[in-house]
Amino acid sequence: MQSIYANKKFENLVEVRIRKVPYYAILVGNNYYLREDYFSSGEYFLISLYRRIISGYMAIFIDEIDISLDAAAQVRLVEWLRKFKETYSTTFVFTTHSLPMMRMLTSNELFYMEECADGSTSIEKKSYGFIKSTLFGFRGWDKYILTEDEVLKDFLEYFIVNYCEKSFYQHKIIYVGGGTNTTDLMVRNTTENFFSKEAKNVIVVLDGDQRNSGHSKKDNVYCIPMESVEKELLARCLSGELWDQEKFKKLIDDHKRLIDFMNKKTDKVNKNIIKVFFYKAVLFIKKSPKLRRDLSVANGEPAKEKDFKNAGKKLYKHLISSKEIKKQDIFDF
């Protein structure tokens, strides 16, 4: 009692046996005592529960176990029930709507009971996140997948929905931005617990072009097999495998440079002096990534890794927003 309520109120709790039945009271001074039937409803419930535990019951069933206990006491009670199970070999089966209690239960201890449309009642193992979402109208997740960009997030969501068996656990995919930032966020969770108290419940998935980086070597960090989703998409369009080529060339106007980059041709071509002068003049007035790229093209410079990836992102964004191609065609390599 003292451990569950975390106070000294029960320091003077005594047990008296009458005809082998235990009764409990709190001594008050030298001449008075408070009988158990004068305890609060929660206190009397715990006394009654303990009496049944030590009586040798193989199983104890309790409806709405949390109804007369505060949240802190509910959590501590779960811990003590596990200890009593080991000591007395008693199985405890109880119903509850208490999130604090459910949070303390393992996936093998938590079951969801609901009435079906035909009037029958189903009892199934469900995760804490699932039950939290169902009962209280807001989402909680058991597993978290952190990604470096939204394209990879979309790809993983598509892959899980279409190619993975229905998972017991509820998961959330979150794109963070950049491989380093994403892995750092996962590492910070181990101390700050803003996702989960268990490190194994949070993983990072990065593009394949990150596999040789330092942060990709950390625990719970994984890389997809291709360089990146957007690079793969761009390569397929550059090879003529996907989408209308006229539309593609209109959207990605330096496709020739990108084809050379894909084929590892890095020779510099002749510069267009008039265009170089023009873009330099415009850049003096207005800065923009597109103008700098156009200047690079005018100078005859080969495409860089960044150009290839940015073109892939531009292509992906256009295809998703315009819905000219189904996600199945984009993601099924």
N, C-alpha and C positions, 0 to 999 in steps of 0.2 A: 504493500500500500504506500509506504513511504517513498519507494523508488518510483512508482507510477505517478504519484502526485508531486514529487520533488519538493516536499516540505517536511517539517518536523511534527506535524499534527498527530502522527501515528506512532510516535516514539514510545508511548505508554500503552500501546495496544496489547491486550492479553487474550489468551485462549482459555476457555473453560469447557471441559467435556462433561456432558450429562448423558448417561446411557450411551456412551461412545460417540455421541454427536457433538462436534465442536461448535461452540458459540464464542462470539467475540465482543469485547467491550474496551473502551478507552478509560483508563483511570484518570480521575480528575481530583487532584488533592489527595488527602488521606482517607476521606470518608465517602467519596462519591465516585460514580462511574457513569459512562454514557453507553447504553446498550446499542448493539448493532442495528436494531430496528428503528433507532432514532438518528442513524447516519443519513447523509444526503442520499438521493436516489442512486447517483453514480457510485458512491462509496459502498452502499448496501449491495449493489449489483456485483461489485468486485469481490466482496466478502462471500456472496452466494456462489459466484463462479469458482472461487478458490476452494470452497467447501466441496464442491462437486469434483474438482480436479483431484484432490487428495483422497477422495472416496473410491478411486480406482475405475472411473468410467473409461471405457475404450474410446468413446466418441462423445463430444458435446456439441450440440447444435444451438446456435444463438441467433435470434432475429434482431436486426438493427442494433448491433453491438455498440455502436457509437452514440446512441441516442441521448445518453445522460453523462457523457464524458467530454471534456474540452479537447481541443486538437492535440495539445502536448501530451495529455494522458492517453489519448488514442494511440499515438505513435509509440509510447513506452509500453503500452499493453501488448502491442504486436511483438515487441522484443521479448517480453516475458512469456508470452504464449509459446514462442519457439523454445525457450528454456524449459518450460513445463512439459512440452512435447517430448523433449529428450529425457527428462527425469521420470515422467510417469507414463510414457508411451501412449499419450492421449491424442487423438485426432480432433482438431477444432474446425468446425464448419460454421461460418457466420455470414450474414448478409450485412451490407453497409452501403451508404451513399457518401462516405467520408473520403475525400481526396487524400488527406494526410495518411489515413490507414492504407488505402490502396497503393499509395506511393511507396510504402514500406514492403509491399509484397513482391515476391519474385514472379517471373512469368509463369512458373509452374504452380503457383499458389492462387493466381487470380483468374476467376471465371466470371463470365458475363451471362446473366439470366434475363431473358425477356419473353414476353408473350408473343406468340406468332399469330399470323392472320387467321389461322384455323382454330385458334383457341388453345393450342398446346403451348407448352413452355419449353424453350430451348436453353441449355446450359453449355456454353462453349468457352474454351480458353481464349482470352483476348488480352492484348497488351494494355498497359496503363494509358498510353496515348490514345488508343482507340476508345476506351471507356470514358476518359476525360472529355474527348470530343463529343461523344454521343450524349452523355448525360448533361453536360454543362454548356453545349453550344459554342465552344471555342476549341481551337485545335491545339493539341500538344503532341510532340513527336518523341519516339523512342530512339530513332537514329537520325543523324544529320550527315549530309554529304555537301562539302564545300567545294565550289569550283571557281576557276579563275575568270570566267566570263559567261555571259548569258547564252552564247551559242552552245557551249559545252553543257550548260544546264538543260537547255532544250533537248539536246541529243540524249542525255542520260534519262530524262523523263520519258522520252519516246521509247528508248531501249527497254526501260524497266516495265512500262505499261504493255509493250507488245511482245517482249521476249522472255520475261521473267515470270515465274509462278507467283501467284498472289502471296504477298509476304504477311507473316504473322505480325510483324512490327510495323508501326506507322513511321514513315520517314519524311524528311523535308530536305529538299535540295536548295542550297543558297549560293548564288554567285557573289563573289567578294570583289575580285578585281586584282589581277596580277598574281603570279605564282608565289612570290615571296609574301605578299600580304595575306594570301589565303592560308598558307602553312603557318604563318605567325599567329593568325587568329585561332587556328586549331590548338597551337601550343599554349596560347593564353588561356584557353578554356580549361586546361588541366589545373590551373590555379584559381581562376575566377568563376568557373562553373556556370557560365551564362548559357551554355547549351545543355550540358549534361555533367553530372558528377563523375561519370565513368568515361575515361579517355577512349575506350574501345567503341563508344557510341558515336564518335565524331571522326569522320575520315575526310581526306582531301583527294579529289580526282583532278589531275592536270592534263594539259595537252601533251602529246607524245614528244613535242620538241623541247620539253622541259626535263626529259629523263636523265640528262647528264648534269643537271644543275645540282647544287648542294642541297637545296630544300627538298628535292625529290627523293633524297636518300633517307629522310626521316621516317619514323614509324607511322603507320596508318596513312601514308601518302602513296597514291597510285597514279599511273599514267595510262592514257588510252593508247592502243596500238598504232594509230596513225599520227602524223605530225600535228594535225589539228583538224577539226571538222570543217572549218571554213577553207583551209588550204586544200583539203581533199575535194570539196565541192568545186572550188575554182579550177583545180587540175582537171576534173571531169568535164567542165564546160570548155576549158581551153583545148581539150582533146576532142571536142565535138560529141561527147557521149550524152550530154544533157542540155536541155533547153534550146530554144531557137537561137541559132548562131548570129543572125542579124541583130536581134534584140540584145544578145550578149555583147557583141562588139560595140553597139551603141552605148551600152551602160559602162563597159570597161574599155575606155578608149585607148589605153596603152597595152592592149592585149598582146601585141607582138613582142614587146619587151618582156612581158610576163611569161610568154611561151619560151623565150630564150633562157630566162631564169630557171624555168622548170626543167629545161633540157641542159642546164648547166653551161650555157653559152654566155660568157661574161665579157666578150670583146666589146670595146667601146666603138661606137659608130660615129660617122661624121655629124658634127654639130650643125644646127640651123642658126646662123648668126643673127638673122632678123628676129627670130622667135626668142633667142637668148636675150637680146637687147630689150624686146618688148616685156618679157616676164620680169626682168630685173627692174625695169621702170615701174611696173605695176606693184612689185613687191616693196619698192621704196615707199609707196603710198599705203599699200594694204598688205598685211601679212596673212597668209592662209596656207594650210598643208597642201591643198590642191595646187596652188600656184607654185609652191616649192617643188612639187612633183613634176609639174609641167616644165619648169625650168630644167630639172634633171633630165627629162626626156629631150628637150631642145639641145642640151649639151651633149647628147649622145651617150649619156651614162647608162650602164646596165641597171636593171631593176635590183633592188635589195630585198633582203628577207622581210623587212618591215613593209615594203611596197606590196609584196605578194600576200602577206597576211591581211593588210588593210583592204586590198581589193577583194579578198575572200569574204571579209566581214561586210563590205558594201554589197556584194552579190547576195549574200545570205539575207541581209536585211531587206533587200528589194524583193527577193523571191517569197519571203515570209509575208511581207506586208501586202504584196500584190496578189498572193495566192495563185500565181501562175503555175506553180508546181506543188504537188502534194508533199507533205512532210515525209511520207513513205519513200518518195523518189529522192528526196534530199538526203535522208539519213540511212537508207539501205544501200550500203556500199557493195 
